[in-house]
Amino acid sequence: MFSLIIEWIGTILTLVGAVLTSLRNESNIYFLNLGSFCWVVWSILNRRLSIFLVNFGLLLIYFYGIMRESGYV
């Protein structure tokens, strides 16, 4: 049941992040990060390497974007 909840939360957060991106809202990156994090957790629980690799890669990319926007990179 926990896995199903994480899966749906990740899906909703990712979709909200995509909508915010299309609206050019700067908070999109936070929703996309949270969605990817949920999918990383889900992929570990369900042993799905492909989903893990895609979302872990996205987390790294999004994290770099946050660091760049914050002036740390």
PQR file of N, CA, C, O and H, with PARSE charges and radii, in Angstrom:
ATOM      1  N   MET A   1       0.823  -1.201   0.000 -0.4000 1.5000
ATOM      2  CA  MET A   1       0.000   0.000   0.000 -0.0000 2.0000
ATOM      3  C   MET A   1       0.861   1.257   0.000  0.5500 1.7000
ATOM      4  O   MET A   1       0.562   2.223  -0.701 -0.5500 1.4000
ATOM      5  N   PHE A   2       1.946   1.238   0.800 -0.4000 1.5000
ATOM      6  CA  PHE A   2       2.855   2.390   0.853 -0.0000 2.0000
ATOM      7  C   PHE A   2       3.437   2.667  -0.528  0.5500 1.7000
ATOM      8  O   PHE A   2       3.544   3.822  -0.940 -0.5500 1.4000
ATOM      9  H   PHE A   2       2.189   0.453   1.370  0.4000 1.0000
ATOM     10  N   SER A   3       3.811   1.616  -1.237 -0.4000 1.5000
ATOM     11  CA  SER A   3       4.381   1.750  -2.572 -0.0000 2.0000
ATOM     12  C   SER A   3       3.394   2.419  -3.531  0.5500 1.7000
ATOM     13  O   SER A   3       3.781   3.265  -4.337 -0.5500 1.4000
ATOM     14  H   SER A   3       3.724   0.677  -0.903  0.4000 1.0000
ATOM     15  N   LEU A   4       2.137   2.043  -3.440 -0.4000 1.5000
ATOM     16  CA  LEU A   4       1.108   2.622  -4.302 -0.0000 2.0000
ATOM     17  C   LEU A   4       0.917   4.105  -4.005  0.5500 1.7000
ATOM     18  O   LEU A   4       0.755   4.904  -4.927 -0.5500 1.4000
ATOM     19  H   LEU A   4       1.823   1.356  -2.785  0.4000 1.0000
ATOM     20  N   ILE A   5       0.934   4.475  -2.742 -0.4000 1.5000
ATOM     21  CA  ILE A   5       0.786   5.880  -2.351 -0.0000 2.0000
ATOM     22  C   ILE A   5       1.954   6.706  -2.873  0.5500 1.7000
ATOM     23  O   ILE A   5       1.751   7.793  -3.414 -0.5500 1.4000
ATOM     24  H   ILE A   5       1.065   3.826  -1.993  0.4000 1.0000
ATOM     25  N   ILE A   6       3.184   6.197  -2.714 -0.4000 1.5000
ATOM     26  CA  ILE A   6       4.371   6.903  -3.203 -0.0000 2.0000
ATOM     27  C   ILE A   6       4.305   7.068  -4.720  0.5500 1.7000
ATOM     28  O   ILE A   6       4.653   8.118  -5.259 -0.5500 1.4000
ATOM     29  H   ILE A   6       3.349   5.314  -2.274  0.4000 1.0000
ATOM     30  N   GLU A   7       3.854   6.013  -5.397 -0.4000 1.5000
ATOM     31  CA  GLU A   7       3.743   6.056  -6.854 -0.0000 2.0000
ATOM     32  C   GLU A   7       2.803   7.174  -7.310  0.5500 1.7000
ATOM     33  O   GLU A   7       3.129   7.926  -8.228 -0.5500 1.4000
ATOM     34  H   GLU A   7       3.571   5.160  -4.960  0.4000 1.0000
ATOM     35  N   TRP A   8       1.646   7.281  -6.672 -0.4000 1.5000
ATOM     36  CA  TRP A   8       0.674   8.292  -7.069 -0.0000 2.0000
ATOM     37  C   TRP A   8       1.098   9.695  -6.659  0.5500 1.7000
ATOM     38  O   TRP A   8       0.862  10.652  -7.397 -0.5500 1.4000
ATOM     39  H   TRP A   8       1.381   6.669  -5.926  0.4000 1.0000
ATOM     40  N   ILE A   9       1.710   9.826  -5.511 -0.4000 1.5000
ATOM     41  CA  ILE A   9       2.213  11.147  -5.100 -0.0000 2.0000
ATOM     42  C   ILE A   9       3.286  11.615  -6.080  0.5500 1.7000
ATOM     43  O   ILE A   9       3.297  12.777  -6.486 -0.5500 1.4000
ATOM     44  H   ILE A   9       1.901   9.049  -4.912  0.4000 1.0000
ATOM     45  N   GLY A  10       4.194  10.702  -6.462 -0.4000 1.5000
ATOM     46  CA  GLY A  10       5.225  11.039  -7.437 -0.0000 2.0000
ATOM     47  C   GLY A  10       4.647  11.456  -8.774  0.5500 1.7000
ATOM     48  O   GLY A  10       5.127  12.399  -9.403 -0.5500 1.4000
ATOM     49  H   GLY A  10       4.185   9.758  -6.132  0.4000 1.0000
ATOM     50  N   THR A  11       3.615  10.748  -9.205 -0.4000 1.5000
ATOM     51  CA  THR A  11       2.957  11.077 -10.471 -0.0000 2.0000
ATOM     52  C   THR A  11       2.318  12.458 -10.422  0.5500 1.7000
ATOM     53  O   THR A  11       2.497  13.262 -11.336 -0.5500 1.4000
ATOM     54  H   THR A  11       3.225   9.982  -8.694  0.4000 1.0000
ATOM     55  N   ILE A  12       1.580  12.731  -9.362 -0.4000 1.5000
ATOM     56  CA  ILE A  12       0.896  14.020  -9.232 -0.0000 2.0000
ATOM     57  C   ILE A  12       1.904  15.165  -9.141  0.5500 1.7000
ATOM     58  O   ILE A  12       1.737  16.193  -9.797 -0.5500 1.4000
ATOM     59  H   ILE A  12       1.435  12.077  -8.619  0.4000 1.0000
ATOM     60  N   LEU A  13       2.944  14.991  -8.332 -0.4000 1.5000
ATOM     61  CA  LEU A  13       3.957  16.046  -8.199 -0.0000 2.0000
ATOM     62  C   LEU A  13       4.660  16.319  -9.526  0.5500 1.7000
ATOM     63  O   LEU A  13       4.929  17.471  -9.865 -0.5500 1.4000
ATOM     64  H   LEU A  13       3.080  14.156  -7.798  0.4000 1.0000
ATOM     65  N   THR A  14       4.954  15.266 -10.268 -0.4000 1.5000
ATOM     66  CA  THR A  14       5.617  15.439 -11.556 -0.0000 2.0000
ATOM     67  C   THR A  14       4.707  16.163 -12.542  0.5500 1.7000
ATOM     68  O   THR A  14       5.163  17.035 -13.281 -0.5500 1.4000
ATOM     69  H   THR A  14       4.735  14.330  -9.992  0.4000 1.0000
ATOM     70  N   LEU A  15       3.440  15.813 -12.556 -0.4000 1.5000
ATOM     71  CA  LEU A  15       2.495  16.496 -13.446 -0.0000 2.0000
ATOM     72  C   LEU A  15       2.307  17.960 -13.060  0.5500 1.7000
ATOM     73  O   LEU A  15       2.243  18.826 -13.933 -0.5500 1.4000
ATOM     74  H   LEU A  15       3.070  15.105 -11.955  0.4000 1.0000
ATOM     75  N   VAL A  16       2.220  18.241 -11.774 -0.4000 1.5000
ATOM     76  CA  VAL A  16       2.117  19.638 -11.325 -0.0000 2.0000
ATOM     77  C   VAL A  16       3.375  20.404 -11.739  0.5500 1.7000
ATOM     78  O   VAL A  16       3.288  21.543 -12.197 -0.5500 1.4000
ATOM     79  H   VAL A  16       2.272  17.538 -11.065  0.4000 1.0000
ATOM     80  N   GLY A  17       4.536  19.780 -11.580 -0.4000 1.5000
ATOM     81  CA  GLY A  17       5.786  20.413 -11.998 -0.0000 2.0000
ATOM     82  C   GLY A  17       5.796  20.710 -13.491  0.5500 1.7000
ATOM     83  O   GLY A  17       6.268  21.768 -13.907 -0.5500 1.4000
ATOM     84  H   GLY A  17       4.607  18.854 -11.208  0.4000 1.0000
ATOM     85  N   ALA A  18       5.279  19.787 -14.302 -0.4000 1.5000
ATOM     86  CA  ALA A  18       5.220  20.006 -15.749 -0.0000 2.0000
ATOM     87  C   ALA A  18       4.277  21.155 -16.097  0.5500 1.7000
ATOM     88  O   ALA A  18       4.582  21.967 -16.971 -0.5500 1.4000
ATOM     89  H   ALA A  18       4.896  18.928 -13.964  0.4000 1.0000
ATOM     90  N   VAL A  19       3.138  21.226 -15.419 -0.4000 1.5000
ATOM     91  CA  VAL A  19       2.196  22.323 -15.651 -0.0000 2.0000
ATOM     92  C   VAL A  19       2.849  23.657 -15.269  0.5500 1.7000
ATOM     93  O   VAL A  19       2.741  24.641 -16.001 -0.5500 1.4000
ATOM     94  H   VAL A  19       2.890  20.567 -14.709  0.4000 1.0000
ATOM     95  N   LEU A  20       3.522  23.677 -14.125 -0.4000 1.5000
ATOM     96  CA  LEU A  20       4.188  24.906 -13.701 -0.0000 2.0000
ATOM     97  C   LEU A  20       5.301  25.303 -14.667  0.5500 1.7000
ATOM     98  O   LEU A  20       5.538  26.492 -14.881 -0.5500 1.4000
ATOM     99  H   LEU A  20       3.610  22.878 -13.530  0.4000 1.0000
ATOM    100  N   THR A  21       5.976  24.331 -15.245 -0.4000 1.5000
ATOM    101  CA  THR A  21       7.002  24.624 -16.250 -0.0000 2.0000
ATOM    102  C   THR A  21       6.367  25.285 -17.467  0.5500 1.7000
ATOM    103  O   THR A  21       6.902  26.258 -17.999 -0.5500 1.4000
ATOM    104  H   THR A  21       5.783  23.366 -15.071  0.4000 1.0000
ATOM    105  N   SER A  22       5.237  24.765 -17.905 -0.4000 1.5000
ATOM    106  CA  SER A  22       4.574  25.343 -19.073 -0.0000 2.0000
ATOM    107  C   SER A  22       4.056  26.750 -18.793  0.5500 1.7000
ATOM    108  O   SER A  22       3.892  27.549 -19.715 -0.5500 1.4000
ATOM    109  H   SER A  22       4.801  23.975 -17.473  0.4000 1.0000
ATOM    110  N   LEU A  23       3.803  27.049 -17.540 -0.4000 1.5000
ATOM    111  CA  LEU A  23       3.350  28.388 -17.141 -0.0000 2.0000
ATOM    112  C   LEU A  23       4.514  29.305 -16.774  0.5500 1.7000
ATOM    113  O   LEU A  23       4.313  30.455 -16.383 -0.5500 1.4000
ATOM    114  H   LEU A  23       3.936  26.400 -16.791  0.4000 1.0000
ATOM    115  N   ARG A  24       5.742  28.778 -16.906 -0.4000 1.5000
ATOM    116  CA  ARG A  24       6.968  29.506 -16.578 -0.0000 2.0000
ATOM    117  C   ARG A  24       7.005  29.957 -15.121  0.5500 1.7000
ATOM    118  O   ARG A  24       7.486  31.043 -14.801 -0.5500 1.4000
ATOM    119  H   ARG A  24       5.905  27.844 -17.224  0.4000 1.0000
ATOM    120  N   ASN A  25       6.490  29.105 -14.255 -0.4000 1.5000
ATOM    121  CA  ASN A  25       6.498  29.372 -12.822 -0.0000 2.0000
ATOM    122  C   ASN A  25       7.779  28.791 -12.236  0.5500 1.7000
ATOM    123  O   ASN A  25       8.105  27.628 -12.477 -0.5500 1.4000
ATOM    124  H   ASN A  25       6.099  28.222 -14.515  0.4000 1.0000
ATOM    125  N   GLU A  26       8.494  29.587 -11.479 -0.4000 1.5000
ATOM    126  CA  GLU A  26       9.798  29.171 -10.960 -0.0000 2.0000
ATOM    127  C   GLU A  26       9.739  28.085  -9.891  0.5500 1.7000
ATOM    128  O   GLU A  26      10.763  27.472  -9.590 -0.5500 1.4000
ATOM    129  H   GLU A  26       8.230  30.531 -11.283  0.4000 1.0000
ATOM    130  N   SER A  27       8.592  27.838  -9.321 -0.4000 1.5000
ATOM    131  CA  SER A  27       8.494  26.784  -8.302 -0.0000 2.0000
ATOM    132  C   SER A  27       8.400  25.391  -8.927  0.5500 1.7000
ATOM    133  O   SER A  27       8.330  24.392  -8.212 -0.5500 1.4000
ATOM    134  H   SER A  27       7.760  28.337  -9.565  0.4000 1.0000
ATOM    135  N   ASN A  28       8.398  25.325 -10.253 -0.4000 1.5000
ATOM    136  CA  ASN A  28       8.295  24.038 -10.939 -0.0000 2.0000
ATOM    137  C   ASN A  28       9.394  23.073 -10.517  0.5500 1.7000
ATOM    138  O   ASN A  28       9.146  21.876 -10.373 -0.5500 1.4000
ATOM    139  H   ASN A  28       8.455  26.137 -10.834  0.4000 1.0000
ATOM    140  N   ILE A  29      10.590  23.576 -10.319 -0.4000 1.5000
ATOM    141  CA  ILE A  29      11.735  22.719 -10.027 -0.0000 2.0000
ATOM    142  C   ILE A  29      11.549  21.964  -8.711  0.5500 1.7000
ATOM    143  O   ILE A  29      12.020  20.835  -8.570 -0.5500 1.4000
ATOM    144  H   ILE A  29      10.792  24.549 -10.436  0.4000 1.0000
ATOM    145  N   TYR A  30      10.871  22.576  -7.760 -0.4000 1.5000
ATOM    146  CA  TYR A  30      10.654  21.915  -6.478 -0.0000 2.0000
ATOM    147  C   TYR A  30       9.670  20.751  -6.615  0.5500 1.7000
ATOM    148  O   TYR A  30       9.870  19.687  -6.030 -0.5500 1.4000
ATOM    149  H   TYR A  30      10.488  23.493  -7.874  0.4000 1.0000
ATOM    150  N   PHE A  31       8.619  20.962  -7.383 -0.4000 1.5000
ATOM    151  CA  PHE A  31       7.650  19.890  -7.610 -0.0000 2.0000
ATOM    152  C   PHE A  31       8.283  18.751  -8.399  0.5500 1.7000
ATOM    153  O   PHE A  31       8.054  17.579  -8.101 -0.5500 1.4000
ATOM    154  H   PHE A  31       8.457  21.826  -7.859  0.4000 1.0000
ATOM    155  N   LEU A  32       9.086  19.100  -9.412 -0.4000 1.5000
ATOM    156  CA  LEU A  32       9.742  18.070 -10.200 -0.0000 2.0000
ATOM    157  C   LEU A  32      10.738  17.278  -9.357  0.5500 1.7000
ATOM    158  O   LEU A  32      10.844  16.061  -9.503 -0.5500 1.4000
ATOM    159  H   LEU A  32       9.272  20.052  -9.654  0.4000 1.0000
ATOM    160  N   ASN A  33      11.467  17.961  -8.476 -0.4000 1.5000
ATOM    161  CA  ASN A  33      12.394  17.270  -7.575 -0.0000 2.0000
ATOM    162  C   ASN A  33      11.659  16.325  -6.639  0.5500 1.7000
ATOM    163  O   ASN A  33      12.070  15.178  -6.465 -0.5500 1.4000
ATOM    164  H   ASN A  33      11.381  18.950  -8.357  0.4000 1.0000
ATOM    165  N   LEU A  34      10.586  16.795  -6.043 -0.4000 1.5000
ATOM    166  CA  LEU A  34       9.826  15.939  -5.126 -0.0000 2.0000
ATOM    167  C   LEU A  34       9.224  14.743  -5.853  0.5500 1.7000
ATOM    168  O   LEU A  34       9.212  13.629  -5.329 -0.5500 1.4000
ATOM    169  H   LEU A  34      10.253  17.727  -6.185  0.4000 1.0000
ATOM    170  N   GLY A  35       8.727  14.982  -7.061 -0.4000 1.5000
ATOM    171  CA  GLY A  35       8.176  13.884  -7.850 -0.0000 2.0000
ATOM    172  C   GLY A  35       9.234  12.851  -8.192  0.5500 1.7000
ATOM    173  O   GLY A  35       8.996  11.650  -8.072 -0.5500 1.4000
ATOM    174  H   GLY A  35       8.737  15.887  -7.486  0.4000 1.0000
ATOM    175  N   SER A  36      10.396  13.311  -8.616 -0.4000 1.5000
ATOM    176  CA  SER A  36      11.487  12.385  -8.933 -0.0000 2.0000
ATOM    177  C   SER A  36      11.954  11.640  -7.696  0.5500 1.7000
ATOM    178  O   SER A  36      12.271  10.452  -7.764 -0.5500 1.4000
ATOM    179  H   SER A  36      10.589  14.288  -8.713  0.4000 1.0000
ATOM    180  N   PHE A  37      11.998  12.333  -6.564 -0.4000 1.5000
ATOM    181  CA  PHE A  37      12.398  11.668  -5.322 -0.0000 2.0000
ATOM    182  C   PHE A  37      11.418  10.548  -4.970  0.5500 1.7000
ATOM    183  O   PHE A  37      11.826   9.454  -4.580 -0.5500 1.4000
ATOM    184  H   PHE A  37      11.740  13.297  -6.508  0.4000 1.0000
ATOM    185  N   CYS A  38      10.126  10.831  -5.112 -0.4000 1.5000
ATOM    186  CA  CYS A  38       9.121   9.784  -4.857 -0.0000 2.0000
ATOM    187  C   CYS A  38       9.324   8.598  -5.786  0.5500 1.7000
ATOM    188  O   CYS A  38       9.214   7.447  -5.363 -0.5500 1.4000
ATOM    189  H   CYS A  38       9.795  11.720  -5.429  0.4000 1.0000
ATOM    190  N   TRP A  39       9.623   8.877  -7.054 -0.4000 1.5000
ATOM    191  CA  TRP A  39       9.836   7.788  -8.006 -0.0000 2.0000
ATOM    192  C   TRP A  39      11.113   7.019  -7.695  0.5500 1.7000
ATOM    193  O   TRP A  39      11.167   5.810  -7.920 -0.5500 1.4000
ATOM    194  H   TRP A  39       9.712   9.812  -7.397  0.4000 1.0000
ATOM    195  N   VAL A  40      12.137   7.685  -7.187 -0.4000 1.5000
ATOM    196  CA  VAL A  40      13.357   6.979  -6.774 -0.0000 2.0000
ATOM    197  C   VAL A  40      13.031   6.025  -5.624  0.5500 1.7000
ATOM    198  O   VAL A  40      13.448   4.867  -5.631 -0.5500 1.4000
ATOM    199  H   VAL A  40      12.094   8.667  -7.005  0.4000 1.0000
ATOM    200  N   VAL A  41      12.288   6.519  -4.644 -0.4000 1.5000
ATOM    201  CA  VAL A  41      11.891   5.664  -3.514 -0.0000 2.0000
ATOM    202  C   VAL A  41      11.062   4.486  -4.019  0.5500 1.7000
ATOM    203  O   VAL A  41      11.299   3.344  -3.623 -0.5500 1.4000
ATOM    204  H   VAL A  41      11.949   7.459  -4.638  0.4000 1.0000
ATOM    205  N   TRP A  42      10.101   4.757  -4.885 -0.4000 1.5000
ATOM    206  CA  TRP A  42       9.251   3.697  -5.430 -0.0000 2.0000
ATOM    207  C   TRP A  42      10.083   2.658  -6.164  0.5500 1.7000
ATOM    208  O   TRP A  42       9.874   1.455  -6.007 -0.5500 1.4000
ATOM    209  H   TRP A  42       9.909   5.684  -5.206  0.4000 1.0000
ATOM    210  N   SER A  43      11.037   3.138  -6.975 -0.4000 1.5000
ATOM    211  CA  SER A  43      11.845   2.203  -7.770 -0.0000 2.0000
ATOM    212  C   SER A  43      12.730   1.326  -6.889  0.5500 1.7000
ATOM    213  O   SER A  43      12.993   0.172  -7.228 -0.5500 1.4000
ATOM    214  H   SER A  43      11.207   4.115  -7.102  0.4000 1.0000
ATOM    215  N   ILE A  44      13.187   1.862  -5.771 -0.4000 1.5000
ATOM    216  CA  ILE A  44      13.975   1.048  -4.836 -0.0000 2.0000
ATOM    217  C   ILE A  44      13.085  -0.007  -4.183  0.5500 1.7000
ATOM    218  O   ILE A  44      13.472  -1.171  -4.077 -0.5500 1.4000
ATOM    219  H   ILE A  44      12.974   2.799  -5.495  0.4000 1.0000
ATOM    220  N   LEU A  45      11.899   0.396  -3.748 -0.4000 1.5000
ATOM    221  CA  LEU A  45      10.974  -0.544  -3.124 -0.0000 2.0000
ATOM    222  C   LEU A  45      10.559  -1.669  -4.066  0.5500 1.7000
ATOM    223  O   LEU A  45      10.338  -2.800  -3.635 -0.5500 1.4000
ATOM    224  H   LEU A  45      11.584   1.342  -3.834  0.4000 1.0000
ATOM    225  N   ASN A  46      10.455  -1.348  -5.365 -0.4000 1.5000
ATOM    226  CA  ASN A  46       9.973  -2.319  -6.345 -0.0000 2.0000
ATOM    227  C   ASN A  46      11.081  -2.885  -7.228  0.5500 1.7000
ATOM    228  O   ASN A  46      10.815  -3.622  -8.177 -0.5500 1.4000
ATOM    229  H   ASN A  46      10.635  -0.429  -5.715  0.4000 1.0000
ATOM    230  N   ARG A  47      12.312  -2.536  -6.910 -0.4000 1.5000
ATOM    231  CA  ARG A  47      13.488  -3.041  -7.635 -0.0000 2.0000
ATOM    232  C   ARG A  47      13.370  -2.833  -9.138  0.5500 1.7000
ATOM    233  O   ARG A  47      13.513  -3.770  -9.924 -0.5500 1.4000
ATOM    234  H   ARG A  47      12.528  -1.937  -6.139  0.4000 1.0000
ATOM    235  N   ARG A  48      13.105  -1.591  -9.523 -0.4000 1.5000
ATOM    236  CA  ARG A  48      12.982  -1.226 -10.940 -0.0000 2.0000
ATOM    237  C   ARG A  48      14.146  -0.311 -11.315  0.5500 1.7000
ATOM    238  O   ARG A  48      14.075   0.903 -11.124 -0.5500 1.4000
ATOM    239  H   ARG A  48      12.988  -0.830  -8.885  0.4000 1.0000
ATOM    240  N   LEU A  49      15.209  -0.898 -11.845 -0.4000 1.5000
ATOM    241  CA  LEU A  49      16.438  -0.175 -12.127 -0.0000 2.0000
ATOM    242  C   LEU A  49      16.242   0.931 -13.163  0.5500 1.7000
ATOM    243  O   LEU A  49      16.797   2.019 -13.016 -0.5500 1.4000
ATOM    244  H   LEU A  49      15.266  -1.884 -11.999  0.4000 1.0000
ATOM    245  N   SER A  50      15.468   0.667 -14.195 -0.4000 1.5000
ATOM    246  CA  SER A  50      15.291   1.680 -15.245 -0.0000 2.0000
ATOM    247  C   SER A  50      14.607   2.939 -14.695  0.5500 1.7000
ATOM    248  O   SER A  50      15.015   4.056 -15.011 -0.5500 1.4000
ATOM    249  H   SER A  50      15.017  -0.217 -14.315  0.4000 1.0000
ATOM    250  N   ILE A  51      13.592   2.760 -13.890 -0.4000 1.5000
ATOM    251  CA  ILE A  51      12.902   3.906 -13.290 -0.0000 2.0000
ATOM    252  C   ILE A  51      13.835   4.636 -12.328  0.5500 1.7000
ATOM    253  O   ILE A  51      13.829   5.865 -12.262 -0.5500 1.4000
ATOM    254  H   ILE A  51      13.260   1.853 -13.633  0.4000 1.0000
ATOM    255  N   PHE A  52      14.626   3.884 -11.595 -0.4000 1.5000
ATOM    256  CA  PHE A  52      15.594   4.478 -10.678 -0.0000 2.0000
ATOM    257  C   PHE A  52      16.591   5.346 -11.430  0.5500 1.7000
ATOM    258  O   PHE A  52      16.826   6.495 -11.055 -0.5500 1.4000
ATOM    259  H   PHE A  52      14.630   2.886 -11.649  0.4000 1.0000
ATOM    260  N   LEU A  53      17.178   4.799 -12.494 -0.4000 1.5000
ATOM    261  CA  LEU A  53      18.205   5.539 -13.226 -0.0000 2.0000
ATOM    262  C   LEU A  53      17.668   6.822 -13.850  0.5500 1.7000
ATOM    263  O   LEU A  53      18.321   7.864 -13.787 -0.5500 1.4000
ATOM    264  H   LEU A  53      16.987   3.866 -12.799  0.4000 1.0000
ATOM    265  N   VAL A  54      16.495   6.753 -14.446 -0.4000 1.5000
ATOM    266  CA  VAL A  54      15.903   7.949 -15.052 -0.0000 2.0000
ATOM    267  C   VAL A  54      15.645   9.020 -14.001  0.5500 1.7000
ATOM    268  O   VAL A  54      16.012  10.179 -14.193 -0.5500 1.4000
ATOM    269  H   VAL A  54      15.965   5.907 -14.497  0.4000 1.0000
ATOM    270  N   ASN A  55      15.027   8.647 -12.913 -0.4000 1.5000
ATOM    271  CA  ASN A  55      14.646   9.646 -11.915 -0.0000 2.0000
ATOM    272  C   ASN A  55      15.822  10.117 -11.071  0.5500 1.7000
ATOM    273  O   ASN A  55      15.838  11.271 -10.642 -0.5500 1.4000
ATOM    274  H   ASN A  55      14.728   7.706 -12.757  0.4000 1.0000
ATOM    275  N   PHE A  56      16.797   9.268 -10.823 -0.4000 1.5000
ATOM    276  CA  PHE A  56      17.998   9.715 -10.118 -0.0000 2.0000
ATOM    277  C   PHE A  56      18.769  10.701 -10.993  0.5500 1.7000
ATOM    278  O   PHE A  56      19.295  11.701 -10.506 -0.5500 1.4000
ATOM    279  H   PHE A  56      16.784   8.331 -11.171  0.4000 1.0000
ATOM    280  N   GLY A  57      18.828  10.402 -12.299 -0.4000 1.5000
ATOM    281  CA  GLY A  57      19.455  11.347 -13.234 -0.0000 2.0000
ATOM    282  C   GLY A  57      18.733  12.678 -13.261  0.5500 1.7000
ATOM    283  O   GLY A  57      19.368  13.733 -13.270 -0.5500 1.4000
ATOM    284  H   GLY A  57      18.400   9.590 -12.695  0.4000 1.0000
ATOM    285  N   LEU A  58      17.411  12.635 -13.273 -0.4000 1.5000
ATOM    286  CA  LEU A  58      16.630  13.877 -13.239 -0.0000 2.0000
ATOM    287  C   LEU A  58      16.873  14.646 -11.945  0.5500 1.7000
ATOM    288  O   LEU A  58      16.980  15.872 -11.960 -0.5500 1.4000
ATOM    289  H   LEU A  58      16.896  11.778 -13.266  0.4000 1.0000
ATOM    290  N   LEU A  59      16.961  13.929 -10.826 -0.4000 1.5000
ATOM    291  CA  LEU A  59      17.242  14.599  -9.555 -0.0000 2.0000
ATOM    292  C   LEU A  59      18.565  15.345  -9.605  0.5500 1.7000
ATOM    293  O   LEU A  59      18.665  16.475  -9.128 -0.5500 1.4000
ATOM    294  H   LEU A  59      16.875  12.932 -10.814  0.4000 1.0000
ATOM    295  N   LEU A  60      19.578  14.715 -10.181 -0.4000 1.5000
ATOM    296  CA  LEU A  60      20.881  15.383 -10.302 -0.0000 2.0000
ATOM    297  C   LEU A  60      20.785  16.636 -11.166  0.5500 1.7000
ATOM    298  O   LEU A  60      21.344  17.679 -10.827 -0.5500 1.4000
ATOM    299  H   LEU A  60      19.496  13.796 -10.568  0.4000 1.0000
ATOM    300  N   ILE A  61      20.074  16.523 -12.281 -0.4000 1.5000
ATOM    301  CA  ILE A  61      19.907  17.672 -13.174 -0.0000 2.0000
ATOM    302  C   ILE A  61      19.130  18.787 -12.484  0.5500 1.7000
ATOM    303  O   ILE A  61      19.532  19.949 -12.545 -0.5500 1.4000
ATOM    304  H   ILE A  61      19.620  15.676 -12.556  0.4000 1.0000
ATOM    305  N   TYR A  62      18.026  18.448 -11.831 -0.4000 1.5000
ATOM    306  CA  TYR A  62      17.216  19.447 -11.140 -0.0000 2.0000
ATOM    307  C   TYR A  62      17.989  20.087  -9.990  0.5500 1.7000
ATOM    308  O   TYR A  62      17.904  21.296  -9.773 -0.5500 1.4000
ATOM    309  H   TYR A  62      17.699  17.505 -11.781  0.4000 1.0000
ATOM    310  N   PHE A  63      18.740  19.272  -9.260 -0.4000 1.5000
ATOM    311  CA  PHE A  63      19.527  19.788  -8.144 -0.0000 2.0000
ATOM    312  C   PHE A  63      20.576  20.774  -8.642  0.5500 1.7000
ATOM    313  O   PHE A  63      20.803  21.812  -8.021 -0.5500 1.4000
ATOM    314  H   PHE A  63      18.809  18.290  -9.437  0.4000 1.0000
ATOM    315  N   TYR A  64      21.209  20.452  -9.752 -0.4000 1.5000
ATOM    316  CA  TYR A  64      22.172  21.381 -10.346 -0.0000 2.0000
ATOM    317  C   TYR A  64      21.483  22.697 -10.706  0.5500 1.7000
ATOM    318  O   TYR A  64      22.040  23.771 -10.480 -0.5500 1.4000
ATOM    319  H   TYR A  64      21.025  19.608 -10.257  0.4000 1.0000
ATOM    320  N   GLY A  65      20.281  22.617 -11.261 -0.4000 1.5000
ATOM    321  CA  GLY A  65      19.536  23.833 -11.608 -0.0000 2.0000
ATOM    322  C   GLY A  65      19.231  24.684 -10.389  0.5500 1.7000
ATOM    323  O   GLY A  65      19.345  25.909 -10.437 -0.5500 1.4000
ATOM    324  H   GLY A  65      19.829  21.745 -11.444  0.4000 1.0000
ATOM    325  N   ILE A  66      18.848  24.042  -9.301 -0.4000 1.5000
ATOM    326  CA  ILE A  66      18.573  24.790  -8.065 -0.0000 2.0000
ATOM    327  C   ILE A  66      19.847  25.445  -7.559  0.5500 1.7000
ATOM    328  O   ILE A  66      19.832  26.610  -7.161 -0.5500 1.4000
ATOM    329  H   ILE A  66      18.756  23.047  -9.262  0.4000 1.0000
ATOM    330  N   MET A  67      20.949  24.705  -7.571 -0.4000 1.5000
ATOM    331  CA  MET A  67      22.220  25.257  -7.098 -0.0000 2.0000
ATOM    332  C   MET A  67      22.666  26.411  -7.977  0.5500 1.7000
ATOM    333  O   MET A  67      23.175  27.409  -7.467 -0.5500 1.4000
ATOM    334  H   MET A  67      20.961  23.759  -7.895  0.4000 1.0000
ATOM    335  N   ARG A  68      22.488  26.297  -9.286 -0.4000 1.5000
ATOM    336  CA  ARG A  68      22.867  27.361 -10.209 -0.0000 2.0000
ATOM    337  C   ARG A  68      22.035  28.617  -9.979  0.5500 1.7000
ATOM    338  O   ARG A  68      22.565  29.727  -9.936 -0.5500 1.4000
ATOM    339  H   ARG A  68      22.075  25.486  -9.700  0.4000 1.0000
ATOM    340  N   GLU A  69      20.731  28.427  -9.832 -0.4000 1.5000
ATOM    341  CA  GLU A  69      19.839  29.570  -9.599 -0.0000 2.0000
ATOM    342  C   GLU A  69      20.121  30.252  -8.270  0.5500 1.7000
ATOM    343  O   GLU A  69      19.914  31.456  -8.121 -0.5500 1.4000
ATOM    344  H   GLU A  69      20.300  27.525  -9.867  0.4000 1.0000
ATOM    345  N   SER A  70      20.595  29.470  -7.304 -0.4000 1.5000
ATOM    346  CA  SER A  70      20.904  30.020  -5.980 -0.0000 2.0000
ATOM    347  C   SER A  70      22.263  30.694  -5.946  0.5500 1.7000
ATOM    348  O   SER A  70      22.603  31.351  -4.962 -0.5500 1.4000
ATOM    349  H   SER A  70      20.763  28.492  -7.424  0.4000 1.0000
ATOM    350  N   GLY A  71      23.044  30.540  -7.005 -0.4000 1.5000
ATOM    351  CA  GLY A  71      24.353  31.162  -7.064 -0.0000 2.0000
ATOM    352  C   GLY A  71      25.474  30.352  -6.477  0.5500 1.7000
ATOM    353  O   GLY A  71      26.573  30.876  -6.295 -0.5500 1.4000
ATOM    354  H   GLY A  71      22.768  30.006  -7.804  0.4000 1.0000
ATOM    355  N   TYR A  72      25.239  29.084  -6.171 -0.4000 1.5000
ATOM    356  CA  TYR A  72      26.282  28.228  -5.598 -0.0000 2.0000
ATOM    357  C   TYR A  72      27.170  27.606  -6.671  0.5500 1.7000
ATOM    358  O   TYR A  72      28.258  27.127  -6.354 -0.5500 1.4000
ATOM    359  H   TYR A  72      24.346  28.658  -6.319  0.4000 1.0000
ATOM    360  N   VAL A  73      26.742  27.600  -7.917 -0.4000 1.5000
ATOM    361  CA  VAL A  73      27.531  27.000  -8.999 -0.0000 2.0000
ATOM    362  C   VAL A  73      27.791  28.061 -10.046  0.5500 1.7000
ATOM    363  O   VAL A  73      28.439  27.786 -11.055 -0.5500 1.4000
ATOM    364  H   VAL A  73      25.858  27.989  -8.175  0.4000 1.0000
TER
END
